[in-house]
Amino acid sequence: MKHDITFELCAESLQACLAAGEGGAARIELCSALSEDGLTPSHALIRAAVERSGLPVYVLLRPRAGGFVYSPDEFALIREDLLHARSLGATGFVVGVLHPDATIDIERTYELVELAAPLEVTFHGAFDLTPSLDDALEDVVATGCRRILTSGGERDVVAGAANLHRLVQLAADRIAIAAGGGLRIENAAAVARQSRAHHFHGSLLRRPANTFTHKEGAALPSGSKLASSVHPEGIRALLQELRSVEHPEP
């Protein structure tokens, strides 16, 4: 049986957001600094993504790189960014708050869910750092989050496929499990088949083929980088792979 697929593009640029709409993604997780595993995007980018992508935009709320244990001042920034992003038209939010022992901070996450209501909140990949994925699943369900982004506690969705399948089964209809982290066109069908997930997440960034400028054909200075980009055909190819899989319901 083929199942409905929801693919969320993780986007850090307006170009990626526009490609998401053209390529057939269902939604966008908007962030900045993917090199740091994602930080809160600028207000200008949020506004542009909402106005121009034509897709639901879920804003990552992460005020700094590093771990996911936040001071009172940092948590206040998260709250303020949530309210501002909501005023700019965000569809929902992506958060991850842990205790020092790496368990889910239920109280603070619940506070953010209540502040965002009725908009949807996803608990992001901080979930994979918890000592027990099964216990963390129950904790996130208790917060009222609607979705968990996870690689199954492993380095990527390929290594974590078996754990993802178990999480999908444990979640049942209580919360969505989105498989994300190292999802590629070439592994998408295998991950979908093994995990039996319905929700998937990836950035699909394409690195530049060379280090020459378009304007003059000159080599870039040492250490310079051309921006990576996302192409609609890549999203379409990924969706084709994900939708090609047939298997029983989880």
C-alpha positions as CSV (number, residue, x, y, z in Angstrom):
1,M,0.0,0.0,0.0
2,K,1.4,3.4,-0.9
3,H,1.0,6.1,1.8
4,D,0.7,9.8,1.7
5,I,4.0,11.6,2.1
6,T,4.7,14.9,3.7
7,F,8.1,16.3,2.8
8,E,9.4,19.4,4.7
9,L,12.3,21.3,3.2
10,C,14.8,22.7,5.7
11,A,15.5,26.1,4.1
12,E,18.0,28.9,5.1
13,S,17.5,31.2,2.2
14,L,14.6,32.7,0.2
15,Q,15.9,30.8,-2.9
16,A,15.4,27.5,-1.1
17,C,11.9,28.6,0.0
18,L,10.9,29.4,-3.6
19,A,12.4,26.1,-4.8
20,A,10.3,24.3,-2.1
21,G,7.1,25.6,-3.5
22,E,8.1,24.9,-7.1
23,G,9.4,21.4,-6.3
24,G,6.3,20.2,-4.4
25,A,7.4,20.2,-0.8
26,A,4.5,20.3,1.6
27,R,6.0,22.7,4.1
28,I,9.2,24.6,5.1
29,E,11.3,24.6,8.2
30,L,12.9,28.0,8.1
31,C,16.2,28.6,9.8
32,S,19.6,30.3,9.3
33,A,23.1,28.9,9.7
34,L,22.7,25.3,8.7
35,S,26.4,24.9,9.2
36,E,25.6,25.3,12.9
37,D,22.6,22.8,12.6
38,G,20.3,25.8,12.3
39,L,19.6,29.0,14.2
40,T,16.6,31.3,14.4
41,P,16.2,33.1,11.0
42,S,16.0,36.9,10.6
43,H,12.6,38.6,10.8
44,A,13.0,39.8,7.2
45,L,13.6,36.2,5.9
46,I,10.5,35.0,7.8
47,R,8.3,37.7,6.3
48,A,9.7,37.0,2.8
49,A,9.2,33.2,3.1
50,V,5.7,33.6,4.3
51,E,4.7,36.1,1.6
52,R,6.4,34.4,-1.3
53,S,6.8,30.7,-0.9
54,G,3.1,29.8,-0.9
55,L,3.8,27.1,1.7
56,P,3.3,26.7,5.4
57,V,6.4,28.1,7.2
58,Y,7.6,26.6,10.5
59,V,10.2,28.8,12.1
60,L,13.1,27.3,14.1
61,L,13.6,28.9,17.5
62,R,17.2,28.4,18.5
63,P,19.0,31.6,19.7
64,R,22.6,30.2,19.6
65,A,24.7,27.3,18.5
66,G,25.7,24.6,21.0
67,G,23.5,22.6,23.3
68,F,19.8,22.8,24.1
69,V,19.9,23.8,27.8
70,Y,18.9,27.4,28.0
71,S,19.4,30.1,30.6
72,P,16.4,32.2,31.7
73,D,17.6,35.0,29.4
74,E,18.0,32.7,26.4
75,F,14.6,31.2,27.0
76,A,13.1,34.8,27.1
77,L,14.7,35.3,23.6
78,I,13.0,32.2,22.4
79,R,9.6,33.4,23.6
80,E,10.1,36.8,22.1
81,D,11.2,35.4,18.7
82,L,8.1,33.1,18.8
83,L,5.8,36.0,19.3
84,H,7.5,38.1,16.6
85,A,7.5,35.3,14.1
86,R,3.8,34.7,14.8
87,S,3.1,38.3,14.0
88,L,4.9,37.9,10.7
89,G,2.6,35.0,9.7
90,A,4.5,31.9,10.7
91,T,2.5,28.7,10.5
92,G,4.2,27.0,13.4
93,F,7.5,26.6,15.3
94,V,10.3,24.2,15.8
95,V,11.9,24.0,19.2
96,G,14.1,21.7,21.4
97,V,14.6,22.3,25.1
98,L,16.5,19.8,27.3
99,H,17.4,19.5,31.0
100,P,21.1,19.2,31.9
101,D,20.8,15.4,32.0
102,A,19.6,15.5,28.3
103,T,16.0,14.6,29.1
104,I,13.1,16.6,27.6
105,D,12.4,19.8,29.5
106,I,8.6,19.1,29.6
107,E,7.7,22.3,31.5
108,R,9.5,24.8,29.2
109,T,8.4,23.0,26.1
110,Y,4.8,23.0,27.2
111,E,5.1,26.7,27.9
112,L,6.2,27.3,24.3
113,V,3.4,25.1,23.0
114,E,0.9,27.1,25.0
115,L,2.4,30.4,23.8
116,A,2.2,29.2,20.2
117,A,-1.4,27.8,20.4
118,P,-3.3,27.1,18.2
119,L,-0.2,27.0,15.9
120,E,1.7,23.7,15.7
121,V,5.0,23.0,17.4
122,T,7.6,20.4,16.3
123,F,10.3,19.1,18.7
124,H,13.5,19.1,16.7
125,G,16.6,16.8,16.6
126,A,17.6,17.6,20.2
127,F,15.3,14.6,20.7
128,D,18.1,12.4,19.4
129,L,20.4,13.4,22.3
130,T,18.1,12.0,25.0
131,P,19.2,8.9,26.9
132,S,16.0,7.0,26.1
133,L,14.2,7.7,22.8
134,D,11.1,5.8,24.0
135,D,10.9,7.8,27.2
136,A,11.6,11.0,25.3
137,L,8.7,10.2,22.9
138,E,6.3,10.0,25.8
139,D,7.6,13.3,27.3
140,V,7.2,15.1,24.0
141,V,3.7,13.8,23.6
142,A,3.0,15.2,27.1
143,T,4.1,18.7,26.0
144,G,1.5,18.9,23.3
145,C,4.0,19.1,20.4
146,R,2.5,17.7,17.2
147,R,5.6,16.4,15.6
148,I,9.1,15.0,16.4
149,L,12.0,15.5,14.0
150,T,14.5,12.6,14.5
151,S,17.2,10.5,12.9
152,G,16.3,7.7,15.2
153,G,19.0,8.6,17.6
154,E,21.8,7.7,15.1
155,R,24.1,9.8,12.9
156,D,21.6,9.8,10.1
157,V,18.3,8.3,9.0
158,V,20.0,5.4,7.3
159,A,21.6,4.2,10.5
160,G,18.5,5.1,12.5
161,A,15.9,3.5,10.2
162,A,15.1,0.6,12.6
163,N,14.7,3.0,15.5
164,L,12.5,5.2,13.4
165,H,10.3,2.3,12.6
166,R,9.9,1.6,16.4
167,L,9.2,5.2,17.1
168,V,6.5,5.3,14.4
169,Q,4.9,2.3,15.9
170,L,5.1,3.7,19.5
171,A,3.7,7.1,18.4
172,A,0.7,5.6,16.6
173,D,-1.7,8.4,16.0
174,R,-0.6,10.5,19.0
175,I,2.2,12.5,17.3
176,A,3.9,12.5,13.9
177,I,7.4,11.2,13.5
178,A,9.4,13.0,10.8
179,A,12.5,11.2,9.6
180,G,15.3,13.7,9.1
181,G,19.1,13.9,9.1
182,G,21.1,12.8,6.1
183,L,18.0,12.1,3.9
184,R,19.2,12.0,0.3
185,I,17.6,11.1,-3.0
186,E,19.7,8.0,-3.2
187,N,18.7,6.7,0.2
188,A,15.1,8.0,0.4
189,A,13.3,4.8,-0.8
190,A,15.3,2.6,1.5
191,V,14.6,4.9,4.5
192,A,10.9,5.1,3.7
193,R,10.7,1.3,3.3
194,Q,12.5,0.5,6.6
195,S,11.1,3.3,8.8
196,R,7.5,3.2,7.4
197,A,7.4,6.9,8.3
198,H,5.0,9.3,6.5
199,H,6.8,12.5,7.3
200,F,10.3,13.3,6.0
201,H,12.7,16.3,6.3
202,G,15.8,17.4,4.5
203,S,17.7,20.3,3.1
204,L,18.8,18.9,-0.3
205,L,21.5,21.5,-0.7
206,R,23.5,21.3,-3.9
207,R,27.1,22.4,-3.6
208,P,28.6,24.5,-6.3
209,A,30.5,22.6,-9.0
210,N,33.4,25.0,-9.1
211,T,34.9,28.1,-7.6
212,F,34.6,30.5,-10.5
213,T,32.5,33.6,-10.5
214,H,29.8,33.9,-13.1
215,K,30.7,37.5,-13.9
216,E,34.4,37.3,-14.7
217,G,35.3,33.6,-14.7
218,A,38.0,34.4,-12.1
219,A,38.9,32.1,-9.3
220,L,37.5,33.1,-5.9
221,P,40.0,34.2,-3.2
222,S,41.3,31.4,-1.0
223,G,38.8,30.4,1.6
224,S,35.8,31.9,-0.3
225,K,32.7,29.8,-0.8
226,L,29.9,30.0,-3.3
227,A,26.4,29.7,-1.7
228,S,24.8,26.3,-1.9
229,S,21.4,26.1,-3.5
230,V,18.3,24.0,-3.6
231,H,16.8,22.9,-6.9
232,P,13.1,22.1,-7.5
233,E,14.0,19.0,-9.6
234,G,15.9,17.6,-6.6
235,I,12.8,17.9,-4.5
236,R,10.7,16.3,-7.2
237,A,13.1,13.4,-7.5
238,L,13.2,12.9,-3.7
239,L,9.4,12.8,-3.6
240,Q,9.3,10.3,-6.4
241,E,11.6,8.0,-4.5
242,L,9.6,8.3,-1.3
243,R,6.2,7.8,-3.1
244,S,7.5,4.7,-4.9
245,V,7.6,2.6,-1.7
246,E,4.8,0.2,-1.0
247,H,4.5,-1.4,2.4
248,P,1.8,-2.2,5.1
249,E,0.7,0.5,7.4
250,P,3.0,0.9,10.5
